[in-house]
Each structure stands twice: as C-alpha cells, then as structure tokens.
Amino acid sequence: MTLWARIEHEGRARLGAVDGDMVRLHEGTIFDPGPATGEVVSAADASWLTPTEPTKMVALWNNFRAAAEKNGWAIPAEPLTFLKAPNSFTAHGRAIPVPKSYDGRVAYEGELGIVIGRTCSGVSVEEAAGHILGYTCVNDVTAMELLQRDPSFAQWTRAKNFDGFGVIGPVVATGLDPASLTVRTLVNGRERQNYRVDDMIFPPAELVSRISQDMTLVPGDVIACGTSLGVLPMKAGTEVEIVIDGIGTLRNRYG
C-alpha cells in the first residue's frame, strides 16, 4: 500500500509518498509515479493540496443501511447522486470558509472517497476495480437549511457547492480493501461518527460501474460514497477530522 499526496513545494505542486511523519518527493504524477528524488518534507510542515485535481465529485445520498433504517428511508433501487463542483474542493489543513450569503446551519459529513485512475465509461462491476486508483477521505460539507427551503425545488447544488465545501485528502491510498474500513468523524476531538464501509448499499465497484453508465469518469475524479449516522451542524471555529485507518486523517477548521 502507498499513500500518495500532492503538496506545494518551492512554488510548485509536487507528488509525494507519505512515510510516517515524512513526505518523500517523487518525479511524475499520481497516475504515473516516477522515482523518488531524495527530497524529503516534514508532513507537519507540508503545504497540502488536494491529492488529485478532480473535474467533478459525484456524491451519494442514502447509501448506508443503518442511516436508512434509522431515518425511515427506503433502500434505493439505484444510486442517488449529486455533483460537487471544482470551486468547492479544498485540501487537508485548509480553512472551510463560512458562506457569506447563508447564515443557517452547516453540517460536516465524513465519507470515504473513491479516486478514479483511468477514464471509464459504461464499465461493468468486474471491470470497475481496474479503473479505481485508490481511496481518500472526504468531508461533504452541507448548508442544511437550503436543501428543502423552497418546497418546489430541492437546492442540492447550492447547499453542497459553497467554496470549500468539498474537502478531500490528505492522500490517496492505493492497494487498500475498502470493505475493511471504518469512517470516524471527530468534532473538536469528540467522536461524532463511527461506521463501517461494508454497510454501504452500493459498494465502491458497483458505484463506479453504475455512475459510468451515465457519465464518463476521468482520472482524478472522486466519488464520495455517502455518509451514515452522526451528522450534526458545526459552529464557526470548529475543527473537524475525518479519520479512516489505512488512509489517514483529513483535518480542517470551519471558519
């Protein structure tokens, strides 16, 4: 397993492999890594970038059985998706801005992210694994009161796409079995979410296959797999950590 990161070093984006508390810089890109250069940066001092530059994030709603059961939602027959735009993407360690045009409740949502490594369109479930580069942590931040504020039109696009509302990172973990993972969310150090990935209604390979029937996924795109129980609003100044053992900790401050 390798933990690949992108950091800003000496004024440009560089590829690095995270090794404990160090980032070892490499030539090439995350899709075609080259040899290590011998340069080493402390992870604590690194200026983190999103591990890829997605053209889009495809995100899921109602994709965990425990949440569906608790909330009385029907199990969906197919993935229920929405998009997050590039302006929403932000990296580990960066502040999540408080929206200027909205003063209602804003919630964290800790999620597993699938990172696409090869262009795929109309792939089967069996083929999908070959198009997955690896996995990352996602905080799918949501302006809760916008979603249903207008009864005639659910505002998923606006509620999910304020600047900084699509947090990704800190790394892409390759060679990982997603079914063995657990997602935890810590809010100011207190655990608020703790759920197993294998509770997904549509697991990663099936998500890639089904979504690729509708739209082409390109290298670097991210599928946010949806969240489970424990979503709550957060106040300005809150530190949120999405922790997935085997991937790492995605840490940001809201506001």
C-alpha positions as CSV (number, residue, x, y, z in Angstrom):
1,M,0.0,0.0,0.0
2,T,1.2,3.5,-0.9
3,L,-0.1,6.8,0.4
4,W,0.2,9.4,-2.4
5,A,-0.1,13.1,-1.7
6,R,0.3,16.4,-3.6
7,I,2.0,19.2,-1.8
8,E,3.2,22.6,-2.7
9,H,7.0,22.7,-2.5
10,E,9.2,25.6,-3.7
11,G,6.3,27.2,-5.5
12,R,5.0,24.2,-7.4
13,A,2.8,21.2,-7.0
14,R,4.8,18.0,-6.3
15,L,4.0,14.3,-5.9
16,G,5.0,12.7,-2.6
17,A,4.7,9.3,-0.8
18,V,3.8,9.7,2.8
19,D,6.1,7.7,5.0
20,G,5.2,8.1,8.7
21,D,5.8,11.8,9.5
22,M,7.7,12.5,6.3
23,V,6.7,13.1,2.7
24,R,9.2,11.7,0.2
25,L,9.0,13.6,-3.1
26,H,8.8,11.7,-6.4
27,E,9.0,12.5,-10.1
28,G,5.9,12.1,-12.2
29,T,2.2,12.3,-11.4
30,I,-0.1,10.3,-9.1
31,F,-1.3,8.4,-12.2
32,D,2.3,7.7,-13.4
33,P,4.7,8.0,-10.5
34,G,8.3,8.3,-11.1
35,P,11.3,7.5,-8.9
36,A,11.9,9.2,-5.6
37,T,14.1,12.3,-5.9
38,G,15.7,12.1,-2.5
39,E,13.9,15.2,-1.3
40,V,12.0,14.9,2.0
41,V,9.5,17.2,3.6
42,S,8.1,17.0,7.1
43,A,4.4,16.1,6.9
44,A,3.7,18.6,9.7
45,D,5.2,21.4,7.7
46,A,3.9,20.5,4.3
47,S,1.5,22.7,2.4
48,W,-1.1,20.2,1.3
49,L,-3.0,20.2,-1.9
50,T,-6.0,18.1,-2.9
51,P,-4.4,14.7,-3.8
52,T,-5.8,15.0,-7.3
53,E,-7.5,17.8,-9.3
54,P,-11.0,16.4,-10.0
55,T,-13.1,17.6,-12.8
56,K,-16.1,16.7,-10.6
57,M,-17.1,14.9,-7.4
58,V,-20.1,12.6,-7.7
59,A,-21.6,12.3,-4.3
60,L,-24.1,9.8,-2.8
61,W,-27.2,10.3,-0.7
62,N,-28.8,7.4,1.3
63,N,-26.1,4.8,0.7
64,F,-25.9,3.3,4.2
65,R,-28.3,0.8,5.6
66,A,-28.0,2.0,9.2
67,A,-28.9,5.5,8.3
68,A,-31.7,4.4,6.1
69,E,-33.2,2.3,8.8
70,K,-32.8,5.0,11.5
71,N,-34.4,7.7,9.3
72,G,-37.1,5.5,7.8
73,W,-35.8,5.9,4.3
74,A,-36.5,3.2,1.6
75,I,-33.5,1.3,0.3
76,P,-32.9,2.9,-3.1
77,A,-33.1,0.8,-6.3
78,E,-30.2,2.7,-7.8
79,P,-27.5,5.2,-6.5
80,L,-28.9,8.6,-5.7
81,T,-26.3,11.1,-6.8
82,F,-25.5,14.8,-7.0
83,L,-22.4,16.7,-8.1
84,K,-19.9,18.9,-6.3
85,A,-18.1,21.5,-8.5
86,P,-14.3,22.2,-8.5
87,N,-14.8,25.6,-6.7
88,S,-15.9,23.5,-3.6
89,F,-12.7,21.5,-3.4
90,T,-10.2,22.2,-0.7
91,A,-7.3,20.3,0.9
92,H,-6.2,19.0,4.2
93,G,-5.3,21.7,6.6
94,R,-7.1,24.5,4.8
95,A,-9.9,26.5,6.3
96,I,-13.5,25.8,5.2
97,P,-14.9,29.3,4.6
98,V,-18.2,30.4,6.3
99,P,-20.6,31.2,3.4
100,K,-21.3,35.0,3.0
101,S,-24.7,34.5,1.5
102,Y,-26.1,32.0,4.0
103,D,-26.3,32.2,7.8
104,G,-28.1,28.9,8.6
105,R,-26.8,25.6,9.9
106,V,-23.8,23.9,8.2
107,A,-23.0,20.2,8.7
108,Y,-20.0,18.0,8.3
109,E,-20.3,14.6,6.6
110,G,-17.4,12.2,7.0
111,E,-17.2,9.9,3.9
112,L,-14.9,7.5,2.0
113,G,-13.9,8.8,-1.4
114,I,-13.2,6.7,-4.4
115,V,-10.5,8.2,-6.7
116,I,-10.7,7.3,-10.4
117,G,-7.4,6.3,-12.0
118,R,-8.4,5.5,-15.6
119,T,-11.1,7.0,-17.9
120,C,-14.2,4.9,-17.7
121,S,-17.5,4.9,-19.5
122,G,-20.0,2.1,-19.3
123,V,-17.8,-0.3,-17.4
124,S,-19.0,-3.5,-15.7
125,V,-18.7,-4.1,-12.0
126,E,-15.9,-6.6,-12.8
127,E,-14.0,-4.0,-14.8
128,A,-14.6,-1.2,-12.3
129,A,-11.8,-2.2,-9.9
130,G,-9.2,-1.7,-12.7
131,H,-10.4,2.0,-13.0
132,I,-10.0,2.8,-9.3
133,L,-6.7,4.4,-8.4
134,G,-7.4,4.3,-4.6
135,Y,-9.3,5.8,-1.8
136,T,-9.3,9.1,0.2
137,C,-11.2,10.9,3.0
138,V,-14.0,13.3,2.2
139,N,-15.9,15.9,4.2
140,D,-19.0,16.6,2.2
141,V,-20.0,19.9,3.9
142,T,-23.7,20.9,3.6
143,A,-25.7,24.0,4.1
144,M,-28.6,22.1,5.8
145,E,-31.4,24.6,5.6
146,L,-31.0,25.3,1.9
147,L,-31.8,21.7,0.8
148,Q,-35.6,22.0,1.3
149,R,-36.0,25.7,1.8
150,D,-38.0,26.1,-1.4
151,P,-40.7,23.4,-1.4
152,S,-40.9,23.5,-5.2
153,F,-37.2,22.7,-5.8
154,A,-34.6,20.9,-3.7
155,Q,-31.4,23.0,-3.8
156,W,-28.7,20.3,-3.7
157,T,-26.4,22.3,-6.0
158,R,-26.4,25.4,-3.8
159,A,-26.4,23.6,-0.5
160,K,-23.4,21.5,-1.4
161,N,-21.2,23.8,-3.5
162,F,-20.2,26.8,-1.5
163,D,-16.4,27.4,-1.7
164,G,-14.5,24.9,0.4
165,F,-17.5,22.6,0.9
166,G,-15.8,19.6,-0.8
167,V,-12.8,18.7,1.4
168,I,-10.6,15.9,0.0
169,G,-7.4,14.3,1.3
170,P,-4.9,14.1,2.7
171,V,-3.8,11.3,0.5
172,V,-4.9,8.6,-2.0
173,A,-4.2,5.2,-0.5
174,T,-3.6,2.5,-3.2
175,G,-3.7,-1.2,-2.6
176,L,-6.5,-1.0,0.0
177,D,-9.5,-3.2,0.6
178,P,-12.4,-0.7,1.2
179,A,-14.7,-3.3,2.8
180,S,-12.4,-3.5,5.8
181,L,-12.5,0.3,6.5
182,T,-14.3,2.3,9.2
183,V,-15.0,6.0,8.9
184,R,-14.8,8.2,12.0
185,T,-15.6,11.9,12.4
186,L,-14.1,13.8,15.3
187,V,-15.5,17.3,16.1
188,N,-13.2,19.3,18.3
189,G,-11.7,16.0,19.3
190,R,-15.1,14.3,20.2
191,E,-16.2,11.3,18.1
192,R,-19.5,12.0,16.3
193,Q,-19.4,9.4,13.6
194,N,-18.2,5.8,13.6
195,Y,-19.4,3.5,10.9
196,R,-18.2,0.6,8.7
197,V,-17.8,1.0,5.0
198,D,-19.3,-2.5,4.4
199,D,-22.7,-1.2,5.5
200,M,-22.9,0.5,2.1
201,I,-25.9,-0.3,0.0
202,F,-23.9,0.2,-3.2
203,P,-20.2,-0.7,-2.7
204,P,-17.3,1.0,-4.5
205,A,-17.0,-1.1,-7.6
206,E,-20.8,-1.1,-8.2
207,L,-20.8,2.7,-7.7
208,V,-18.1,3.2,-10.3
209,S,-19.9,0.8,-12.7
210,R,-23.3,2.4,-12.3
211,I,-22.2,6.0,-12.4
212,S,-20.1,5.3,-15.5
213,Q,-23.2,4.2,-17.4
214,D,-24.5,7.8,-17.0
215,M,-21.3,9.9,-17.3
216,T,-17.7,9.5,-18.2
217,L,-15.4,9.4,-15.2
218,V,-11.8,10.7,-15.8
219,P,-8.6,10.3,-13.9
220,G,-8.7,12.3,-10.6
221,D,-12.5,12.4,-10.3
222,V,-13.8,11.5,-6.9
223,I,-16.9,9.6,-5.9
224,A,-18.0,10.4,-2.3
225,C,-19.7,7.3,-1.1
226,G,-22.2,8.9,1.2
227,T,-22.4,9.1,5.0
228,S,-24.1,7.4,7.8
229,L,-25.4,8.3,11.3
230,G,-24.0,11.2,13.4
231,V,-24.2,14.2,11.0
232,L,-24.7,17.4,13.0
233,P,-24.2,21.1,12.4
234,M,-21.0,22.8,13.4
235,K,-20.1,26.3,14.6
236,A,-17.5,28.6,13.2
237,G,-14.2,27.8,14.7
238,T,-14.9,24.0,14.9
239,E,-12.1,21.6,14.0
240,V,-13.4,18.6,12.1
241,E,-11.3,15.4,11.5
242,I,-12.3,12.6,9.1
243,V,-10.3,9.6,10.2
244,I,-10.0,6.4,8.1
245,D,-7.4,4.0,9.4
246,G,-5.2,2.9,6.4
247,I,-5.8,6.3,4.7
248,G,-5.2,8.9,7.4
249,T,-6.8,12.0,9.0
250,L,-8.4,14.8,7.0
251,R,-8.3,17.8,9.3
252,N,-9.9,21.2,8.7
253,R,-11.3,24.1,10.6
254,Y,-14.7,25.6,9.7
255,G,-14.4,29.3,9.6
